[in-house]
């Protein structure tokens, strides 16, 4: 198996994808680990495109390198590369194939953004959102959304507002599922904004680094139950109108225990995130215009959104609360244990992650924290989601 089995157009598109990823800090920041592991392969493709013998293709490659968000230049370069790769350019094709078989990043160029499109504010989004249903007793499904924002209104607050708006706009009855937001911080900051739009707003006091695992566990134990199904949903995943309906149908299949609804998640750039929120929330569309959006595909992501039966969550002991800093890790550990004790399926629903800036040192912090982590050695030795766990520590 090699590059020879691919169509020239596919190779050309992959070549331009590598050039954009090697040139665009946004694409690299979407998943820094994925970028670090594959950057040499992407840079090798970019270097080869910079010295192409064809002058027009070389000029277009320079233009894309200078402005990787120029979708039309990306398309023109792709077209210019097809004849060259069709005639056979083994060195370039081999480099493209190496990047494609090494990297978990793949660029989607999208379309130019509509003129004058700005960032919707959280309160503007929620003004047209449905209110909470607050169903009592057993429900078919419950969402747990962990959250922290210590600054003012910005991308993260906008994203959570959009997530709640989309969850209120579903094709199944609103009282058939429960929405739980867990704000984990040193003090409650956002309940007045989001509380009216979720069924339970839980404050989990933690003065230290954000502990994603503990926040999720607390949300399940103190807000989600009783529910047959759980969905752990990050506060920047914008879902379409049939999202809940599809999940419920999948769990009616015998043997269905857990699933990711997506294969590759599209991490949107800032302009596309504005567009997706505007279309889904302010314009009331059933889904954003996926094909028009620009972003980087993260292949086979372990986190972002996972559905599972509450009985399976209990069997694996929830998320490992020893993950206390950095990015990732907790999702990998949880899904490995979930797949061990149950059946973890993947589906191919279009799924988008809304843009927000990354902290400058978050990837470096996670490397040191997880180098020697004892993966898959949970379950806990005490009750999970204990709301006094960090409060007691900080009061000493």
Backbone torsions as a table, in degrees:
resi	resn	phi	psi	omega
1	UNK	NA	127.5	179.8
2	UNK	-152.9	-171.1	179.1
3	UNK	-62.2	-18.0	-175.0
4	UNK	-67.6	-18.4	179.7
5	UNK	-86.3	-5.0	-178.0
6	UNK	-93.8	146.4	173.8
7	UNK	-67.7	147.2	178.5
8	UNK	-55.9	-36.5	179.8
9	UNK	-64.9	-36.1	178.3
10	UNK	-68.2	-42.8	176.9
11	UNK	-62.5	-41.7	-179.4
12	UNK	-63.4	-43.2	179.0
13	UNK	-63.5	-40.2	178.9
14	UNK	-66.8	-35.5	178.4
15	UNK	-64.0	-43.8	179.5
16	UNK	-67.9	-36.8	175.9
17	UNK	-57.5	-45.6	179.1
18	UNK	-62.8	-40.7	179.4
19	UNK	-61.9	-44.0	179.7
20	UNK	-64.1	-45.9	-178.7
21	UNK	-61.6	-38.8	179.9
22	UNK	-71.8	-15.0	-174.6
23	UNK	-110.6	-14.0	-169.1
24	UNK	-113.0	110.7	178.1
25	UNK	-57.7	-31.8	177.0
26	UNK	-59.4	-49.0	-177.6
27	UNK	-61.0	-37.1	-179.1
28	UNK	-72.0	-31.1	-177.2
29	UNK	-81.6	-14.3	-178.8
30	UNK	-59.2	-40.3	175.9
31	UNK	-150.3	86.2	-173.3
32	UNK	-54.9	-35.3	178.1
33	UNK	-62.2	-46.3	179.3
34	UNK	-60.6	-38.4	178.8
35	UNK	-67.0	-47.6	-177.6
36	UNK	-60.0	-40.7	-177.0
37	UNK	-69.7	-21.5	-174.5
38	UNK	-123.7	6.9	-171.8
39	UNK	-65.7	-34.4	179.7
40	UNK	-62.9	-39.5	-179.7
41	UNK	-67.3	-43.2	178.5
42	UNK	-66.3	-40.8	-179.4
43	UNK	-67.0	-32.5	177.3
44	UNK	-63.4	-40.5	176.7
45	UNK	-65.0	-45.5	179.9
46	UNK	-59.7	-41.8	179.1
47	UNK	-64.3	-38.5	179.3
48	UNK	-67.2	-37.7	179.0
49	UNK	-68.3	-27.8	-178.9
50	UNK	-71.4	-17.2	-178.7
51	UNK	-121.9	27.5	177.8
52	UNK	-59.7	143.8	177.6
53	UNK	-69.0	-27.7	179.7
54	UNK	-77.0	118.5	-172.7
55	UNK	-64.0	-41.7	-178.1
56	UNK	-65.1	-45.9	179.4
57	UNK	-62.5	-38.3	179.6
58	UNK	-65.4	-40.0	178.3
59	UNK	-65.7	-42.4	178.6
60	UNK	-64.8	-38.6	178.6
61	UNK	-63.0	-39.3	177.5
62	UNK	-65.0	-38.1	179.2
63	UNK	-66.4	-41.5	178.5
64	UNK	-66.7	-40.2	178.7
65	UNK	-61.4	-36.3	179.6
66	UNK	-75.0	-38.3	-179.1
67	UNK	-134.1	80.1	-175.3
68	UNK	-65.5	-13.3	178.5
69	UNK	-87.9	1.1	179.8
70	UNK	-78.2	95.0	-174.0
71	UNK	-63.4	-37.7	-178.6
72	UNK	-67.9	-40.5	176.6
73	UNK	-63.0	-37.7	177.0
74	UNK	-62.2	-42.9	179.5
75	UNK	-67.3	-40.6	178.8
76	UNK	-63.5	-42.5	178.1
77	UNK	-63.8	-40.7	177.7
78	UNK	-58.8	-46.4	178.8
79	UNK	-62.9	-38.5	-179.2
80	UNK	-68.2	-28.2	-178.8
81	UNK	-81.8	-22.0	-175.5
82	UNK	-58.1	-49.8	-179.8
83	UNK	-60.5	-40.5	-178.8
84	UNK	-63.6	-44.6	179.7
85	UNK	-73.4	-27.6	177.2
86	UNK	-68.7	-33.6	178.0
87	UNK	-77.9	-14.0	178.5
88	UNK	97.6	103.7	173.6
89	UNK	-124.8	80.2	-173.3
90	UNK	-52.9	-42.8	-179.1
91	UNK	-62.0	-47.6	179.6
92	UNK	-66.3	-45.0	-179.8
93	UNK	-60.4	-39.0	179.9
94	UNK	-66.0	-37.7	178.2
95	UNK	-67.0	-41.1	178.1
96	UNK	-63.0	-43.7	179.6
97	UNK	-63.2	-38.4	178.0
98	UNK	-62.2	-43.0	178.4
99	UNK	-64.9	-41.9	-178.7
100	UNK	-65.9	-29.7	-178.3
101	UNK	-97.8	3.9	178.2
102	UNK	-112.2	-35.9	-166.9
103	UNK	-95.4	146.8	171.7
104	UNK	-100.6	14.9	178.6
105	UNK	-115.2	137.3	174.7
106	UNK	-145.7	128.8	-172.6
107	UNK	-85.6	140.8	165.5
108	UNK	-114.8	126.2	-171.1
109	UNK	-81.5	-27.6	176.1
110	UNK	68.1	-162.1	-179.4
111	UNK	-121.3	160.8	175.6
112	UNK	-58.2	141.9	-179.7
113	UNK	-71.4	147.9	174.4
114	UNK	-58.8	144.1	-177.1
115	UNK	-63.8	140.6	174.3
116	UNK	74.0	14.4	-177.4
117	UNK	-78.3	121.2	-179.3
118	UNK	-113.2	-176.3	-178.9
119	UNK	-87.3	115.4	176.0
120	UNK	-63.6	144.4	177.2
121	UNK	-86.4	154.5	-176.8
122	UNK	-56.3	-47.0	-176.8
123	UNK	-67.0	-32.9	176.7
124	UNK	-66.6	-38.4	178.4
125	UNK	-66.7	-45.8	-174.9
126	UNK	-73.5	-15.9	179.5
127	UNK	-60.9	-30.0	179.9
128	UNK	-106.6	9.9	-179.2
129	UNK	-86.1	151.3	174.8
130	UNK	-69.6	152.8	178.2
131	UNK	-81.5	178.2	179.2
132	UNK	-71.9	149.2	176.0
133	UNK	-94.5	-30.3	-178.4
134	UNK	47.3	57.7	178.7
135	UNK	-66.1	140.6	178.3
136	UNK	-93.6	146.6	174.5
137	UNK	74.8	-157.7	-174.4
138	UNK	-64.5	135.8	172.7
139	UNK	-127.2	164.0	179.3
140	UNK	-68.1	-38.9	-174.8
141	UNK	-148.0	155.1	176.0
142	UNK	-138.6	137.5	176.7
143	UNK	-100.5	137.3	173.7
144	UNK	-120.0	121.5	-174.8
145	UNK	-124.1	102.8	178.0
146	UNK	-78.5	148.1	-171.3
147	UNK	-156.2	143.3	168.5
148	UNK	-151.9	134.4	172.0
149	UNK	-150.2	112.4	-176.6
150	UNK	-96.9	-8.3	176.8
151	UNK	-92.1	-163.0	175.9
152	UNK	-83.7	-167.8	179.2
153	UNK	-63.3	139.2	-178.8
154	UNK	-168.2	-151.1	-176.3
155	UNK	-61.8	-44.2	-175.4
156	UNK	-68.1	-39.2	178.6
157	UNK	-69.2	-38.3	175.2
158	UNK	-61.2	-42.3	-177.0
159	UNK	-63.4	-45.7	179.8
160	UNK	-63.7	-38.6	177.0
161	UNK	-60.5	-42.0	179.3
162	UNK	-66.1	-39.8	178.5
163	UNK	-61.6	-45.7	179.9
164	UNK	-66.3	-38.3	176.9
165	UNK	-60.4	-46.5	-178.3
166	UNK	-66.6	-36.2	178.7
167	UNK	-70.0	-26.1	176.9
168	UNK	-79.3	-15.3	-177.5
169	UNK	-110.2	75.8	-177.5
170	UNK	-122.6	162.0	-175.8
171	UNK	-85.2	0.1	177.1
172	UNK	-112.8	159.8	-179.3
173	UNK	-56.1	135.5	-176.3
174	UNK	-63.6	-28.7	-178.7
175	UNK	-83.4	6.0	177.3
176	UNK	-89.6	-5.9	179.0
177	UNK	-143.5	156.3	-175.8
178	UNK	-116.1	138.8	179.4
179	UNK	-115.4	121.9	-177.0
180	UNK	-120.3	123.4	172.8
181	UNK	-105.5	131.4	178.7
182	UNK	-113.6	107.7	174.4
183	UNK	-91.7	113.5	-178.1
184	UNK	-111.2	110.8	-172.7
185	UNK	-161.6	-179.5	177.5
186	UNK	-75.7	-21.8	176.7
187	UNK	-155.5	153.4	178.5
188	UNK	-72.7	133.5	-175.8
189	UNK	-123.9	-25.8	-164.7
190	UNK	-124.6	6.6	-175.6
191	UNK	-60.6	-35.9	-178.5
192	UNK	-64.6	-26.8	-179.7
193	UNK	-83.6	-47.5	-171.0
194	UNK	-100.3	-22.2	-175.7
195	UNK	-52.9	-43.3	-179.4
196	UNK	-66.1	-11.6	-173.7
197	UNK	-112.5	11.2	173.2
198	UNK	-134.9	158.9	-175.1
199	UNK	-79.5	-25.3	175.8
200	UNK	-146.6	129.3	175.8
201	UNK	-115.8	111.4	-173.0
202	UNK	-108.2	126.6	172.8
203	UNK	-97.4	123.6	179.9
204	UNK	-116.6	102.9	-172.4
205	UNK	-69.0	124.8	177.3
206	UNK	-155.2	112.1	-178.0
207	UNK	-83.0	-13.0	-176.0
208	UNK	-93.0	-161.0	178.6
209	UNK	-58.0	149.2	-178.8
210	UNK	-62.7	122.5	179.9
211	UNK	-105.2	95.0	-176.6
212	UNK	-59.1	-45.9	-176.5
213	UNK	-60.5	-48.3	-179.0
214	UNK	-64.6	-39.8	178.8
215	UNK	-62.1	-42.3	177.5
216	UNK	-63.3	-48.7	-179.8
217	UNK	-58.1	-42.7	178.8
218	UNK	-62.5	-40.4	179.2
219	UNK	-64.5	-38.1	178.1
220	UNK	-67.5	-48.8	-174.0
221	UNK	-69.8	-40.2	-170.3
222	UNK	-107.4	-0.2	-179.1
223	UNK	-139.1	-38.7	-171.3
224	UNK	-78.8	-38.9	-172.7
225	UNK	-77.0	149.8	1.0
226	UNK	-85.0	132.2	177.9
227	UNK	-152.3	140.4	178.5
228	UNK	-70.6	-39.8	-175.2
229	UNK	-119.4	147.6	176.0
230	UNK	-121.1	145.1	170.4
231	UNK	-129.5	115.1	173.7
232	UNK	-89.0	113.2	-170.8
233	UNK	-122.9	124.9	177.7
234	UNK	-72.7	155.8	-169.8
235	UNK	-81.0	22.4	176.9
236	UNK	-142.0	22.0	178.2
237	UNK	-103.8	111.4	-176.2
238	UNK	-90.5	117.5	-174.5
239	UNK	-102.0	158.5	179.3
240	UNK	-89.6	178.8	-171.5
241	UNK	-71.3	-23.9	-178.1
242	UNK	-101.8	15.0	-175.9
243	UNK	-58.8	-50.1	-178.7
244	UNK	-69.8	-41.5	-179.3
245	UNK	-56.6	-45.7	-179.9
246	UNK	-64.2	-41.8	-178.7
247	UNK	-63.4	-45.9	-179.9
248	UNK	-59.9	-40.6	179.3
249	UNK	-63.7	-38.0	-178.7
250	UNK	-65.9	-32.9	-179.7
251	UNK	-79.0	-6.7	175.2
252	UNK	-82.2	-8.5	177.5
253	UNK	-79.1	129.8	179.8
254	UNK	-55.9	135.6	179.4
255	UNK	88.6	-8.0	179.9
256	UNK	-72.9	122.6	-177.0
257	UNK	-122.4	-34.4	-177.5
258	UNK	-162.8	154.0	174.6
259	UNK	-160.1	155.2	160.7
260	UNK	-93.0	136.7	179.2
261	UNK	-79.3	-6.4	-174.7
262	UNK	-129.7	160.7	167.6
263	UNK	-96.8	-62.3	178.2
264	UNK	-114.3	133.3	-180.0
265	UNK	-99.9	138.9	-178.6
266	UNK	-95.7	110.3	178.5
267	UNK	-85.8	108.2	-171.7
268	UNK	-76.8	146.7	170.0
269	UNK	-76.6	176.0	-170.2
270	UNK	-61.7	-46.7	-179.0
271	UNK	-64.3	-39.8	179.4
272	UNK	-69.5	-33.2	175.3
273	UNK	-63.8	-42.6	175.7
274	UNK	-58.2	-43.9	-178.1
275	UNK	-65.7	-44.5	-178.1
276	UNK	-61.8	-43.2	179.6
277	UNK	-67.3	-40.8	178.9
278	UNK	-60.6	-46.7	-177.6
279	UNK	-67.9	-47.8	-173.8
280	UNK	-72.9	-39.9	-171.6
281	UNK	-101.8	-54.2	-175.1
282	UNK	-76.3	-33.0	178.9
283	UNK	-94.9	-10.0	175.3
284	UNK	72.6	26.2	178.4
285	UNK	-74.5	157.2	179.2
286	UNK	-69.4	-26.4	179.7
287	UNK	-159.8	154.0	174.4
288	UNK	-70.9	167.5	-179.7
289	UNK	-79.4	83.9	-171.5
290	UNK	-53.9	-43.7	-174.2
291	UNK	-68.2	-18.6	-179.2
292	UNK	-89.9	-11.0	-171.2
293	UNK	-85.3	144.0	178.2
294	UNK	-103.5	138.3	177.9
295	UNK	178.6	-175.3	178.7
296	UNK	-115.0	127.9	176.2
297	UNK	-74.7	128.6	172.4
298	UNK	-100.5	112.3	-171.3
299	UNK	-76.5	127.6	173.6
300	UNK	51.9	53.4	178.2
301	UNK	-62.2	143.6	179.7
302	UNK	-88.1	-14.1	-173.3
303	UNK	-121.7	-141.8	176.7
304	UNK	77.5	-51.9	-178.8
305	UNK	-161.1	121.5	176.3
306	UNK	-136.7	135.6	175.7
307	UNK	-104.9	140.7	173.7
308	UNK	-161.1	162.4	175.6
309	UNK	-72.0	143.9	177.9
310	UNK	-61.5	-33.1	178.7
311	UNK	-63.3	-35.4	177.5
312	UNK	-72.4	-39.7	175.6
313	UNK	-56.1	-42.6	179.7
314	UNK	-67.7	-38.9	-178.5
315	UNK	-64.2	-36.7	-178.6
316	UNK	-87.7	-4.4	176.9
317	UNK	79.9	20.9	178.9
318	UNK	72.2	-164.0	178.5
319	UNK	-79.7	150.1	-179.8
320	UNK	-76.3	110.8	-174.3
321	UNK	-76.8	-0.2	176.4
322	UNK	-79.0	-13.4	172.7
323	UNK	-75.2	111.9	-170.9
324	UNK	-122.5	-6.4	-176.5
325	UNK	-152.6	162.4	174.2
326	UNK	76.9	-161.0	-173.2
327	UNK	-120.9	147.7	173.7
328	UNK	72.2	-163.8	178.8
329	UNK	81.4	-61.7	-178.9
330	UNK	-60.5	-41.1	178.6
331	UNK	-65.6	-45.6	178.6
332	UNK	-58.4	-49.3	-177.9
333	UNK	-59.9	-46.3	-177.1
334	UNK	-64.6	-43.7	-177.2
335	UNK	-71.8	-31.9	174.8
336	UNK	-62.8	-44.5	179.5
337	UNK	-68.8	-36.7	177.6
338	UNK	-62.7	-42.3	-179.9
339	UNK	-70.9	-26.2	177.4
340	UNK	-71.4	-46.1	-176.0
341	UNK	-86.7	-20.4	-178.6
342	UNK	-134.5	-158.0	176.9
343	UNK	-118.6	115.7	-177.2
344	UNK	-106.1	108.0	-176.7
345	UNK	-96.5	164.7	172.4
346	UNK	-124.3	140.8	173.7
347	UNK	-120.9	177.7	-170.4
348	UNK	-120.9	35.6	177.5
349	UNK	-66.1	137.8	172.3
350	UNK	-60.9	127.9	-175.4
351	UNK	-137.7	133.2	-178.5
352	UNK	-121.3	144.7	174.6
353	UNK	-107.0	126.8	-179.0
354	UNK	-79.1	139.1	-176.5
355	UNK	-62.7	141.8	162.7
356	UNK	-153.4	149.5	-179.9
357	UNK	-65.1	149.9	176.2
358	UNK	-93.1	147.3	170.3
359	UNK	-66.7	142.4	-172.3
360	UNK	-61.6	-31.2	-172.9
361	UNK	-114.1	14.3	-170.9
362	UNK	-69.2	-35.0	-179.8
363	UNK	-71.1	-43.8	179.1
364	UNK	-61.0	-39.5	178.3
365	UNK	-60.8	-40.7	-176.2
366	UNK	-69.4	-32.6	-179.9
367	UNK	-59.6	-49.0	-179.4
368	UNK	-66.3	-34.9	-176.3
369	UNK	-70.3	-30.5	-170.0
370	UNK	-109.7	-0.4	-177.4
371	UNK	-57.0	-41.5	-177.3
372	UNK	-117.7	25.8	-176.6
373	UNK	-68.4	139.4	-179.4
374	UNK	-80.7	77.1	-174.8
375	UNK	-55.6	142.3	171.9
376	UNK	58.8	32.0	177.3
377	UNK	-106.7	0.5	169.0
378	UNK	-62.3	154.6	39.7
379	UNK	-91.6	172.6	-175.4
380	UNK	-74.3	162.4	175.1
381	UNK	-105.4	10.1	175.9
382	UNK	-152.8	177.7	-178.3
383	UNK	-62.1	132.8	179.1
384	UNK	-78.9	156.5	176.8
385	UNK	66.3	27.5	-179.4
386	UNK	-67.5	115.2	-175.6
387	UNK	-67.7	-16.4	178.2
388	UNK	-92.8	1.8	-172.8
389	UNK	-58.8	-47.0	-178.0
390	UNK	-96.1	-26.1	176.7
391	UNK	-62.2	-43.0	179.7
392	UNK	-64.4	-38.0	-177.6
393	UNK	-66.8	-41.9	-175.3
394	UNK	-78.3	-15.0	-178.8
395	UNK	-87.6	-7.6	-178.8
396	UNK	-72.8	NA	NA
